[in-house]
Amino acid sequence: MENPFKYGVLVDDDYFTDRTKELQYVAQFLHSENHLILISPRRYGKSSLARKAVKQTGRPCVYINLQQVTSIEDFSAMIIKEVYRLYPWEKLKHMLASLRIVPVISSTPTGDQLEVSFNPQMASSLTLIEDALALLEKVSTPERKLIVVLDEFQELLEVEKNVDKKLRAIMQEQEGLNYIFLGSQESMMADIFERPKSPFYHFGLLMRLDKIPYDDFLDFIRERMTPVVKDHSEEIARDILEFTGCHPYYTQQLSARCWEIIQVGEMTENPVEYAINDLVNAHDLDFERIWLMMNRTARKIMQILSLGKAPYKERNLPTSTSYSSLKKLMKEGYVIRTGSYEIEDPFFRTWIKKQQN
């Protein structure tokens, strides 16, 4: 049997977990002329949600992961590569020739990869952005309106000073496009789209993606566990969710490992506990490396959080120090805030608790 749980990659079809309401809402929203800002912690499934919603519309989509962008030239080249992937060369060549800075385009010998570069002596960041975004507008048609997904959008603002002003000035004049801005650093994304003095203030509808509801996740796990555990599938599903707190990525990861353990008959008495220990041990060196990179205040906060306590209530830890350290830990992705602060990775949380014993 094939493992029915999938994690670490974008998922679709049977691997996509619930999100029925969110999926319907996003797909319907894309029928408007407005733009969408989707915020959630890392590994909550916002990229998979966006891709599935776009797929339902049947419209062409340009998808850019801005974590891979190190310069404006990178950003512009990625846009051109994505457009080339969607449209035939015969349609594009006259459009590319009209750009003020004509890119140099070449392909690998096998033809499966495209390389795009610009003459560094001619390249102006403003011109490159203007040309690349203008190309998106040119290929979009009323019948096949283009959707542009910019994943981890906050990363682009680190590439060049005032790039947000340049982007907003161009994007606000464009017609016939839908932009979807995805971001995992909530404070930065809120600052970009909710701060009145920001160029992107209220540029689109802001939507926050929460954890998958408990009952929906329970049904999802139970249905997929039933073929291998029969009468104990609900018990196992509850144990998994109790540990992961319904975090989408880690729930899928733990479920996948439990399924493997049960399927091969490795251990059946308490597969959830066995899988947790197995995954914690497998990441021991990674967790140790992360731990050693943290300063003493960050370590203290992580220890407090691992016990389910609030660090800002600790008397021996100044409030200002707690908040500044928490903010840094959130930016680095180690801590998330739902109803309260919590360690993002439940396996790392377990590792930290074990080190204190």
Buried (B, 14 or more C-beta within 10 A) or exposed (E): EEEBBBBEEBBEEEBBBBBEEBBEBBBEBBEEEEBBBBBBBEBBBBBBBBBBBBEBBEBBBBBBBBEEBEEBBBBBBBBBBBBBEBBEEEEBEEBBEEBEBEBEBEEEEEEEEBEBEBEEEEBEBBBBBBBBBBBBBBBBEEEEBBBBBBBBBBBBBEBBEEBBEBBBEBBEEBEBBBBBBBBBBBEBBBBBBEEEEBBBEEBBBBBEBEBBEEEBBBBBBBEBBBEBBEEBBBEBBBBBBEBBBBBBBBBBBBBBBBBBBBBEEEBEEEBBEBBBBBBBEEBEEEBEEBBEEBEEBBBBBBBBBBEEEEBBEBEEBEEEBBEEBBEBBBBBBBBBEEEEBBBBBBBBBBBBBEEEE
